[in-house]
Amino acid sequence: MLAVMDNVTIATYDNPMDANIAKARLEADGIECVLLGDKISSIIPTGAFDIRLTVAEENAEAAQEILQDME
């Protein structure tokens, strides 16, 4: 499991579904990641809080490339 303190944010989302799709894609490619703020966004209306997708610093570049390919 990733140590969240050592992670870097590679993307932010205002929609929990988009955040979870991105997380699933990274995990399918073998990159461990953590969503921060996804629990509160399920209680508070969409868009009220950003959901941060974080990865270990050494995986940040590869993860960003994967997310760019998704667009």
LINJOPE-V609217 format. One line per field, one symbol per residue. phi: phi as a letter, one per 40 degrees, with the letter a starting at -180 (. if undefined). psi: psi as a letter, one per 40 degrees, with the letter a starting at -180 (. if undefined). burial: I if it has 16 or more other C-alpha atoms within 10 Angstrom, else O. Layout:
# LINJOPE-V609217
phi=???
psi=???
burial=???
This chain:
# LINJOPE-V609217
phi=.ccdcccbcbabbbbdcccccccccccccgbcabcbgcccccccddgcbcbbcbbcdcbcccccccccccc
psi=iihddeiiheiiiehdddddddddddddeehhihhhedddeediihediihhhiiideeddddddddddd.
burial=OOOOOOIIIIIIIIIIOOIIOIIOOIOOOOIIIIIIIIOOIOOOOOOOIIIIIIIIOOIIOOIOOOOOOOO
